[in-house]
């Protein structure tokens, strides 16, 4: 059966044309492309806050999430004149890309029209793309690691953050893990932020050695352990933003949490069908993130201490 004709949606001051609105993107729940647009508009303040002024890679699924995925850095020719971009440099190839730079809900709706399901922003903003303002703690379970272990480690991570005087903003990953974001002063390079993140990961591992690994090579990790993925802070490494839908048939969402929800949440329950009601009731649980800036000095001191004690950095991945 042919897809339905396009529809036009008013988003703020702009009109976004959505082609193939009835195309099923998420077969497990029967949700369509238009359902995806409406989801993102329902959490508009949250998704815009998560993406605001960051270079953003679009993970596109032109035929729905059971089809091929396209990782798209460059905004294509023909984008509307009101869409904003930011130019970033890729030194390895000495190339540049004009990436999506979200500043308003219409930008998100346009990206979904272009078949974007997942939004993967940089942890820096266009004012200085080489100075991150977001430290990302990725609690990444290995295949045999249960979610109870993820929960335990999240609390250990929060304990360390409290001792540092840093505020952590947790969210589900949309998969089997959890993310915690910390707003930081944009004064350090990607390499320095990654080094601080590695020092933090080692401290969490020291406090929960039976649960946590910082071993970089996957083949060398305990399959039941939780990996604290410090390399998500390396330059041009991105993870799904808060409120980003994930490219799975169930349409799970990377959903902001309160810390007192960590022990009860089932990430599988956070989908495009449930998160809009939650957002309407609770608002954006990450709304205060920009007001809680942390400095990395203590973590960098920890990195110096670890290196003097013989700790070896495995190096950033290619």
C-alpha positions in Angstrom: 0.0 0.0 0.0 1.4 3.4 -0.9 2.3 5.9 1.8 -0.1 8.7 2.5 0.5 12.1 1.1 2.6 14.6 2.9 1.2 16.7 5.8 2.3 20.2 6.9 2.8 21.0 10.6 3.2 24.4 12.1 6.1 24.4 14.5 6.5 27.8 16.1 7.1 30.3 13.3 7.9 27.6 10.7 6.0 25.1 8.6 7.5 21.6 8.3 6.4 19.4 5.6 6.3 15.7 6.6 6.4 13.2 3.8 5.2 9.6 4.2 3.6 10.4 7.6 2.0 7.0 7.9 5.1 5.0 7.2 5.6 2.6 10.2 9.0 3.3 11.8 8.6 1.1 14.9 6.8 -2.1 14.1 6.7 -3.5 17.7 4.3 -0.7 18.6 3.0 0.3 15.2 4.2 3.9 15.5 4.6 6.0 12.4 6.9 8.7 11.2 4.2 11.3 12.1 4.0 9.7 15.6 7.7 10.3 15.9 7.3 13.9 15.0 4.5 14.4 17.5 6.6 12.7 20.2 9.5 15.1 19.7 7.2 18.1 19.7 5.6 16.9 23.0 9.0 17.0 24.7 10.1 20.1 22.7 11.7 22.1 25.5 13.6 19.0 26.7 15.0 17.9 23.4 16.0 21.4 22.4 17.7 21.9 25.8 19.6 18.7 25.3 20.7 19.6 21.8 20.9 23.4 21.9 23.8 24.8 19.9 25.7 21.5 19.7 27.0 19.9 16.5 24.6 17.0 16.1 24.9 13.8 14.1 21.6 12.5 12.8 21.0 8.7 12.8 18.5 8.3 10.0 16.3 5.3 9.2 14.7 6.1 5.8 12.6 2.9 5.8 12.0 2.7 9.5 14.2 1.2 12.3 14.2 -2.3 10.8 15.8 -0.9 7.6 19.3 0.4 7.0 20.7 3.1 9.3 22.5 6.2 7.9 25.0 8.1 10.1 24.7 11.7 8.7 27.0 14.4 9.8 26.4 16.9 7.1 23.1 18.8 6.6 22.1 18.2 3.0 21.6 20.8 0.3 18.1 22.0 0.1 17.6 22.5 3.9 15.3 25.4 4.8 17.0 28.8 5.2 16.0 29.0 8.9 17.8 25.8 9.8 21.1 26.5 11.6 24.3 24.6 11.3 27.8 24.7 12.9 31.0 23.9 11.0 33.3 21.3 12.6 36.7 20.0 11.5 37.8 16.4 11.3 41.6 16.5 11.6 42.2 12.9 10.6 40.9 13.6 7.1 41.4 17.3 7.2 37.7 17.7 6.2 34.9 19.9 7.4 31.2 19.3 7.9 28.3 21.7 8.5 26.3 19.8 11.1 22.8 20.3 12.4 22.8 22.9 15.2 19.4 22.8 17.0 18.1 26.0 18.5 14.3 25.5 18.2 11.7 22.7 17.9 11.2 23.2 14.2 14.9 22.1 13.7 14.0 18.8 15.4 10.9 18.3 13.3 12.8 19.0 10.1 15.4 16.4 11.1 12.6 13.8 11.7 11.2 14.7 8.3 14.6 13.7 7.0 14.0 10.3 8.7 16.2 11.0 11.8 15.3 8.8 14.7 18.3 9.3 17.0 20.0 12.6 17.9 23.7 12.3 18.8 25.1 15.7 19.8 28.7 16.7 20.6 29.5 17.5 24.2 30.6 21.0 23.1 28.7 23.9 21.7 29.2 26.1 18.7 30.7 29.0 20.7 33.9 26.8 21.0 33.5 23.3 19.6 36.9 22.4 20.9 36.0 23.0 24.6 33.4 20.6 25.9 30.9 21.9 28.5 29.4 18.4 29.2 31.1 15.5 30.9 29.3 12.2 30.1 29.4 9.2 32.3 28.3 6.2 30.3 27.4 3.1 32.4 27.6 0.4 29.8 26.7 -3.1 30.8 28.5 -6.1 29.3 26.2 -8.8 27.8 25.8 -10.8 31.1 25.5 -7.7 33.3 22.0 -7.3 34.9 20.3 -4.0 35.4 20.5 -4.4 39.2 24.3 -4.0 38.8 23.8 -0.9 36.6 21.7 0.6 39.4 24.3 -0.2 42.1 27.1 1.4 40.1 25.0 4.4 39.3 24.7 5.0 43.1 28.4 4.6 43.5 29.0 7.1 40.8 26.6 9.6 42.4 28.4 9.1 45.7 31.7 10.1 44.1 30.1 13.1 42.4 28.7 14.3 45.7 32.1 14.1 47.2 33.5 16.1 44.3 30.8 18.7 44.7 29.4 17.9 41.2 25.8 17.5 40.2 25.0 14.4 38.1 21.9 14.3 35.9 20.9 10.7 35.2 19.0 9.3 32.3 18.3 5.9 30.8 20.3 5.2 27.8 17.3 3.9 25.9 19.1 0.6 25.9 20.4 -1.5 28.8 22.5 1.1 30.6 22.4 4.5 32.2 24.0 7.8 31.5 24.9 10.6 33.9 25.7 14.0 32.6 27.6 16.7 34.4 27.8 20.3 33.2 31.4 21.6 33.3 33.2 24.8 32.7 34.2 25.0 29.0 37.9 25.5 29.8 39.5 22.2 28.9 40.2 20.3 25.7 38.6 17.0 24.8 41.7 15.2 25.8 41.7 16.7 29.3 38.0 16.0 29.8 38.5 12.4 28.7 41.5 12.2 31.1 39.3 13.5 33.9 36.6 11.0 33.0 39.1 8.1 33.1 40.2 9.2 36.6 36.6 9.2 37.7 36.0 5.8 36.2 39.0 4.4 38.0 37.7 5.8 41.3 34.3 4.1 40.8 36.1 0.9 39.9 38.1 1.1 43.2 34.9 1.4 45.2 33.0 -1.3 43.3 35.7 -3.7 42.0 33.3 -6.7 41.8 30.9 -4.7 39.6 33.0 -2.3 37.5 35.7 -2.5 34.8 37.6 0.2 33.1 39.4 -2.3 30.8 39.2 -0.7 27.3 39.4 -3.8 25.1 36.1 -5.5 25.0 37.6 -9.0 24.6 39.4 -8.5 27.9 36.4 -7.5 30.0 34.4 -9.7 32.3 31.1 -10.3 30.4 29.2 -9.8 33.7 30.8 -6.4 34.5 29.7 -2.9 33.9 32.1 -0.8 31.8 32.4 2.9 32.7 33.0 4.2 29.2 35.3 7.2 29.6 36.0 7.3 25.9 32.6 8.7 25.2 34.3 12.0 26.1 36.8 11.7 23.3 36.5 14.2 20.4 33.8 13.3 17.9 32.4 10.6 20.1 28.7 11.0 20.7 25.8 9.2 22.5 22.1 9.6 22.2 20.8 12.8 23.9 18.2 13.2 26.6 14.8 12.6 25.0 16.3 11.0 21.9 14.4 8.0 20.7 16.5 4.9 20.0 16.4 3.1 16.7 14.7 -0.1 18.0 11.3 -1.5 17.2 10.0 -0.7 20.7 10.8 3.0 20.3 12.5 3.3 23.7 13.6 6.8 24.8 16.7 8.0 26.6 14.8 9.4 29.5 15.9 11.8 32.3 15.4 10.5 35.8 15.4 11.7 39.4 18.0 9.9 41.4 15.3 8.4 43.6 13.9 6.7 40.5 17.0 4.8 39.6 16.2 1.7 41.7 12.7 1.4 40.3 12.9 2.4 36.6 12.6 -0.2 33.9 14.1 1.4 30.8 11.9 -0.7 28.6 8.9 1.2 29.9 10.3 4.6 28.7 9.0 4.9 25.1 7.4 7.4 22.8 4.1 6.2 24.1 4.8 6.9 27.8 7.4 9.7 28.0 5.1 12.5 26.7 2.7 12.0 29.7 5.7 11.8 32.0 7.1 15.0 30.5 3.7 16.8 30.9 3.5 15.8 34.6 7.2 16.3 35.6 8.6 18.7 33.1 12.2 18.4 32.0 14.1 16.8 34.9 17.3 18.2 33.3 16.0 21.7 33.3 18.6 22.9 35.8 21.7 21.4 34.3 23.1 24.7 32.9 23.0 26.1 36.5 25.2 23.4 38.0 28.6 24.0 36.4 31.6 21.9 37.8 35.3 22.4 37.4 37.6 19.5 36.6 40.6 20.5 38.7 40.2 17.8 41.3 39.6 15.0 38.8 42.7 16.1 36.9 44.7 16.0 40.1 43.4 12.4 40.5 44.6 11.7 37.0 48.1 12.9 37.9 48.0 10.8 41.1 47.0 7.7 39.2 49.7 8.2 36.5 52.4 8.7 39.2 51.2 5.4 40.7 51.7 3.6 37.3 48.2 3.7 35.8 48.4 3.4 32.1 46.0 5.0 29.6 45.2 2.6 26.9 44.8 5.5 24.4 41.9 6.9 22.6 40.3 4.5 20.0 40.4 5.3 16.3 
